[in-house]
Amino acid sequence: MLPARYETIILYSRKDAFGDGLLRIPALRAARTAFPDSLLVYGTTETSTLADALNGHVRHLVDAISVETPLAHLVAGHRRAKQRVAVVDFRIVAPWLVQTWASLIGRRIVYEANFPAFALSLPPGHRPEARPEHNAWRYHRLVERLAGKRLPFDHRLEPTPAARAAARSLAGGSQAPLIIVAAHGDGNKRMTADQVVAISDAMISDGANLIYVKTPGVGPDSAELVQRVPKLQLVDSGTAPDIAVSDILLALGELADLYIGAEGGTAHLMATVMTPMVMVNSGANMARWRPLSNSVDMVEARQASPTGLVANVPPPKIIEAARRMLATRRRDHPCLLGHADTTEYLSAQRLEAPRVYPSAGGL
């Protein structure tokens, strides 16, 4: 059965931090695929990285982005007489969903709500179903329900040619394993200079090529890191002024053998190019927020440190995990090797026989 036709579809969320925005991209892709002729409007009650940092990756998927705009205003502004309008609500706070559902009764607006068992938008004749646990799949499933069919789930991102060129230049032609480290972040999603130095010293001693990327948020002083680890290469906003650091990081992730960092948006970005990673989790629910990759070694801060803080996780715990991941030399999607402008470099990087590195602690 063909999906119903909607002149306008409003996809709505509360706010998008960097990782939140990345996890919503598959649902936006699915909506564009299922409803190519509909006006797709993405809105939020607060800020959204889809409107700025990630806009280049989503601007072709939606027709308009309205941040800090009440849902009622979006509905009023885009509804026309006799037009079929649908609202897909990504928010999870039950009172908001119930209130919105009640406000739309009798207005002939189809409402798909992110509610347990999707109870607020259960079509007649459909059996109840539990929403998927992972947030990215929840959003995607809401769009599938609206379309009435299964849709491709695609969370991958494509680096720009300029970012790829910059990444190849930064990585050089070395056949040593390329490791990307990022320790900046907000709250408990950052590591200390001492942790970065210990990890860098160990990995460089193992023969790896390390690049530290300074991402937004608080973190170690870059000058201190370079002074303490002279072989550590630094990438920040001044490295390629015309290219965003997030785009360079995306392209570096495509080349890298490993990413090391705390749970957060940068880890989700690395998952879009299937970079193997060691992630230090500060306590987030991994059933809901795990990076969309099967090549992740998780170091749980609550188990590795008496304080449960990322900053207090002993470096040997992270180093052990890094050596385990490097020993496997496995990416989720080998098809990433097929990019025309990265094949030559990647062939030298990964198509050789896997190296096995000595592991700390007898591993």
N, C-alpha and C positions, 0 to 999 in steps of 0.2 A: 504494500500500500504506500502510495506517495505521501510524504510528510505534508502537513497542513501548510498553507501559504500564509505568511505574516508579512505585512508591509513594513512593520517596525518591530525589532526585537531589542529590548533593553537588558543588558547584562549588568548586574549591580553588586558592589561589594562595599565593605566599610573603608578599608584603606589597603594600600599595597606597599609594604616594605620591599626591598629588592627581591628577597626569596619568594614572598607572596606573589609578586607580579610574575615571576618566572613560572610558578606552579599554575597560573591561570592561562598561560599561553596555549596549552593544548586544548582547553575548552573554547577559546576564541577561534582557533584553527578549525575545530569541529563545527562551530556555528557558521563560519564562513563557507565551509564545505557543504553543509546541509542546506543552507539558505543563501545561495549566491546572489539572489535578487533582492533580498531584504535589506532595509536600512538597519545596520547594526550599531547600536549606541552603547558605549561602556561608561559607566558612572560610578562614583564613589562618594561617600559622605566626608572622607578626609583626603589626605594626599595620596598620590599614586606614582610609582616609578614607571608605570606604563606611559605616563604623560611626558616623561623626560628621559631618564637614564635608559629605559628599554623601548622608547618610542620607535626607534628605527627598526625594531624587530616585530612591532605589532601594527604599525600605521597602515599596512596593506590588509589587515585582518578586520578592522572595524572602520566605520565611516565617521565616527565622532567619539571623542573622549571628553567627558565633563567631570572634573574633579570638584570635590567639596560642594556637591549639588544634591539636595534632597531628592529622593526617588519620586515623590509626588510632583516635583517641578519637572522632572524629565518626562514623566507620563503626560502631564498637561501640555508640555511643549512639543511633544512628538505625536500626540494622538490626533487623528483627523476623523471626520465623520465617515462611518461605514468601513474604516480601515481596521484590519485585524492586527492587534498589538499583543505581544507576549513579553512577560517579564521573567527573567531567570535570576533568582536572588541567591548570590553566593554567601551571604551573611549567615552566621550560625547562632545568633542570640535569639532564643525562642520567642520572647515577648515581642521583639521587633518583627519577626516573621508572622506571628499571629495577628499583630496590629495591621501589617501591610495586607495580609490575606483578607481581613475583615473590611479594610477600606476599599478593596477592589471588587467585593461582592456586588453583583448586578451591573457591573460596568462592561461586561463582555471582554474582559482582558484575561488572557490565559496566564496563569501564575505557576511557575515551578520554583519551589522553595527548598532550601538546603536544611531539611528537617528530618529527624529520625524516621526511617521508613518512608520518607517523602510523603507523610500523611496529609500535608496541606494541599498537595497537588495531585492526589491520586485520581487518575481518570476512571470513569465508570467502566466496570468490567475488568480492570487490571488488578492483579494480586498485589498485596503489600510487598515491598522489598526494602531491605536495609540499605542505607547508603554505604558506599565503600569507605573503608577506614582512612585511606590516604587522601589528603585534601585535594591533590591534583585530580585524582580519579572521581572524587565527589563532584567537583565542578564539571568535569567532562561528562559524567553520568547524567547530570541535570540537562545538559544540551541534548544528549542522546534521547532522553525521555521526551523532550519537546519535539524532537525530530521523528520519534517513533521508530528508530532503527539504530543499530550499532554503527559507530563512526570510528575512523582511524584515530589513534591516540599518538600524537607526535609532539615531544617536548624538546626536540633538538633545535639548536640555533646555528646560524651560518656566519662565521667571521667575514668581515669585509676584505676585499683584496689588499687594501692599504694596511689593515691590521695584520693580515697574514705576512705581508712583506716585512713589516716591522718585527713580528715575532721571529721570523726566520733569521733576521739580522741579529737579534738579541740572543737567540739560541746558538748561533754559530754553526760550524760544521762538525763539531765534536760528536763522536759516537758514544760518549759517556752518557749514562742515564740522565735525563733532564728532569729536575725536580723543581716545582714551583712551591714557594712558601708564602703564606699571607697570615699576618698575626694581628692586623688592625680590626677593630669591630666595636660594637656597642655593648655596654653591660658586661656580662660574663662571657662574651663571645670574642675574646681576644687572648693572645698569649703574651708572655713577657719577653724582654730582650734576652734574659738568661736562657729561657727555653729555646728561642730561635738560635742563639749562639751554640748551645750544646747540640741541637739537632744538625745545624749546618756543619759544625766541626766533624761530627760522626759521619755524615753523608759524604762530605768532601774527602774524608779519609778513605771511604769506600770507593772513591773514584767517580763520584757523581758531579754533575754540573748544576749548581744551584742558582736560582733567580728568586729574589725577594720582591714581591709586588706590594707596594703601599696602597692599600685600598681605603675608602672612607672610614671614619671612626677613629677612636683613640687606640694607640699602640706604641710599640717601641720607637725610640728615636732613630731615624734612618742613619744619621751620621755616626751614631754610636755603633750600630750594627756593622757598617762598612769598616769602621776603625778596628773593631774586635775580630771581624772575619774578612780579611782583605780579599779573599777569593769569591766573596758573595757579591753577585751582581744585583744592583738595585734598579727597579722600575717604578716610576711615579708619574705624576701628571706632567712633569717636564721632559720626560724621555722622548715623547713624540707629541708635541703640543697640539697638532691637528687631529690626533686620534685619542678618543676617550680611553682612560686606563682600563675600564671594563671591557672594551673591545680588544685591546691588546691582550688582556688576561684571557679572554675567550680564545683568541688565536694561539696563545702560548699553551693553553690547556689542550688544544688539538694536537700539539707536538709532544707534550710532556708525557713522561713515563709515570709521574706521580704528582699529586697535589697534597700538601699538608696544611691543615688549618682547623679552626674551630667551626662548630655548627653555625650555619648562617647563610646569608645570601650568596657569598662567594662559593661555598660548597655547591649550592644549587646551580650556579653558573657553570662550574666545572662539569657537573653532571650532564649539561646540555651538549657537551662535546665528548662525553664518555671518558673523561680523564679518571684513571684509577686514583683513589684518594684514601688518605688517613684523616679521619675527622674526629676531633675531640668534642664530645657532646656535653653540653653544660646542663643537661637535664631535660631537654625537649623530648616530647613524645615521638619516638621514631616511627611508630605505626602511622602517625599523621604527617610527620615532617621529614621523613627520611629522603635524602637525595634520590632522584630517579635514576639510579644506577645499581648494578649488581656487583660493582667492583669497589666496594667501600669496606675498609677495616675501621671499626668503631672503637674509640677509646673513651670509656664512660668516666667522666670526671668524678662522679659520685662514688665510683668503685676504686678509682686509682688514687684519689686524694682524700685525706681525712676531712678537708673543708668542703669538698665537692665543687671546688672552683677550677675552671680551666687553667688559670694562672698558677695553680699549685700542683698540677699534674707533673710528676717526675719525668724529665726528658727521656730517661731510658725506656719508659713505657711507650712513648711515641716513636722512638727510634726502633724498638722491636717491631712495632706494627709496620713501620716504613720498610724495614728489611723483608718482612713477610710479603708485602705487596710487590716489592721489586723482584722477588724471587719468582713470582707467578708470571710477570710480564703480560698481563691479560687486560684487554679492553672489552667493553660490552659489544661494540660494533666494529669489527675489522673493516667494514665498508668505508669507514672514515679515511682509510689509506688511499682511497681512490681519487681524492681531490687533485686536479691536474697540477696545481701550483705547490702542493706539499708532498707529492708522491716521492720525488727524488730524495728530499730530506728524510722523510719517514722511512724510506727503504733502508737508508743507512742507520737510522735510529733503532728500528725494531725488527727488521726482517732477518737479522742475524740470529744465531743460536742464543737462547736465554742464558743470562749470567745468573749464578747463584751466589748470593752474598752471605758472609758469615753473620750469624744472628747473635744478638746479646742474650744473656740469660740461658744459653744452651739450646735455643730454638733452632 
